Amino acid sequence: MLDIKNIYKNFGDLHVLKGVSTHVEKGEVIVIIGVSGSGKSTLLRCMNLLEEPTFGEVWMEDRLMTPPDPYLHFDVIRASKTYQKLVESGLDDAEAIKKIKDEDLLKEKHPRTEGPEYAALLKKIYDENGIDINLGRQKMGMVFQNFNLFNNKTVLENITLAPVKIGKQRLKDAKKRGEASGKTPDDIVREANEKAMKLLTRIGLQDKANVYPSTLSGGQKQRVAIVRALAMEPDVMLFDEPTSALDPEMVGEVLDLIRDLVKDGMTSVIVTHEMGFAKEVADRVIFMHDGVIAEEGTPDEVFNHPKNPRCKEFLSKVLY
Amino acid sequence: MTFLTNIANILAKYWQVFLVQGIGYTLLLSVIAVAGGAFFGSLLALAKRSKLKILKAIVAIIVEVVRGTPVLLQLYIGVFVFPMIIPKLSSMPYIYSVSIVLIINSSAYVSEIIRSGIEAVDVGQMEAARSLGLTHSTAMISIILPQAVKNILPALGNEFIMVVKETSLASTFFVGELMTAYLKVKGYTYLTMECLAIVGVLYFTLTYILSKILKAFERRMKAHA
């Protein structure tokens, strides 16, 4: 469902991600662990392009969200002038491709220097597979460490804002294409409100619908933030340390809600420091170290029989 | 005692020069400067946030130059230098050139107020909006700007108070605002102290009322947060 292909992320001279690839299956729950600064949050933020990967591709439901990465397509490399020069100089196909990849010889940001054929191929890949970044994001819910509820909106408005805005936009687009739709803008608002109230009832905060987020406790804020993401009916939920900014007594209520979602089959990627929780809900655990996936496997494999020494060391510090 | 009687006599005879003409022009110039400044300042702030590097650089230069030179100097340039370069402008009344200079001056300050007001909104707000699939402009309009306004309005009010006082510099060109009123009446009566006292009290009253209005406004905004 969600495909991460060879993601690199540089912040200036700082190389945070150094080639991360993974695949998220429908219904799968992936927990990402690792020390601070190992790139877990950056990886999660690259998944919905809040951080734009320096290299690599993100595919959501077989649609490409990032610009195509030439290094991931052999035919694109072969179309480049650099490749042709290397082949003319006597290297064979595999050697030339390896040399280009290893030495980062394609400056993909200036496709003109690699010839029109190269640029046309990249464009073709994007035209065939590319998806508007906002469409992709609508299928991914994101939950932040600091909740990030909209301060100028009530709890209810926080939840309905995106469904209403995007619903109305879709309606407009459908009208432009001349498609008939049984809905009016008022229907969209009403439906969004009904759904929001249902979601709020589910987390027991229906009486807080019309208050502003500043009056809520941390745990309440995070639960509202989670249902705000759910209101868009996402296919994947991304949790970025959802309990790290909470007081200890509020961690439970948020984890309970996430546990509920996961049990209902919500595909999730969770970055967390709650190891007990990770063990319990994860189908697969990813241990990140220094910008790469250092260890990956079932909770039993990673927690009980870690192979990577860094992973062993990390677990010995956090499990007691 | 004579001081107070003098003031009473001056006010009896020249109240129109101070209260109608003086305050009228001072407020007019301030409103023009701040309203124009708010409009062009927003455009400058927008340009400063754009991705075009050239546009950014031009705006940065304008803002730095305007902020780095005295208003009086800018007024001289507006009133004397520009008409020399563009002869068509030489027939323009001073009040126009003064207004234009004040607008440019306050645009530079207002653009900085708006920019910092937008930047003071937590980046998480934009990230949350974008993560839901909203476009940048929708996020800006529905989430960021309403919160930025809360940071911007109080500072804009302060700018207004500053401008009210800065208009006094326009008296150099005798455009009729409060300080010009002082110069005029002093010329008629030779009573410097009394005239200064009147103008001083008037300036203070103006800015005091303005700051009180601002405070009340801020309180109402806070109640809504």
Boltz contact constraints between the chains, C-beta under 6 A:
constraints:
  - contact:
      token1: [A, 48]
      token2: [B, 131]
      max_distance: 6.0
  - contact:
      token1: [A, 50]
      token2: [B, 127]
      max_distance: 6.0
  - contact:
      token1: [A, 134]
      token2: [B, 133]
      max_distance: 6.0
  - contact:
      token1: [A, 134]
      token2: [B, 135]
      max_distance: 6.0
  - contact:
      token1: [A, 137]
      token2: [B, 133]
      max_distance: 6.0
  - contact:
      token1: [A, 138]
      token2: [B, 133]
      max_distance: 6.0
  - contact:
      token1: [A, 142]
      token2: [B, 131]
      max_distance: 6.0
  - contact:
      token1: [A, 146]
      token2: [B, 124]
      max_distance: 6.0
  - contact:
      token1: [A, 148]
      token2: [B, 124]
      max_distance: 6.0
  - contact:
      token1: [A, 148]
      token2: [B, 128]
      max_distance: 6.0
  - contact:
      token1: [A, 150]
      token2: [B, 143]
      max_distance: 6.0
  - contact:
      token1: [A, 152]
      token2: [B, 146]
      max_distance: 6.0
  - contact:
      token1: [A, 152]
      token2: [B, 147]
      max_distance: 6.0
  - contact:
      token1: [A, 162]
      token2: [B, 132]
      max_distance: 6.0
  - contact:
      token1: [A, 162]
      token2: [B, 134]
      max_distance: 6.0
  - contact:
      token1: [A, 165]
      token2: [B, 138]
      max_distance: 6.0
  - contact:
      token1: [A, 232]
      token2: [B, 132]
      max_distance: 6.0
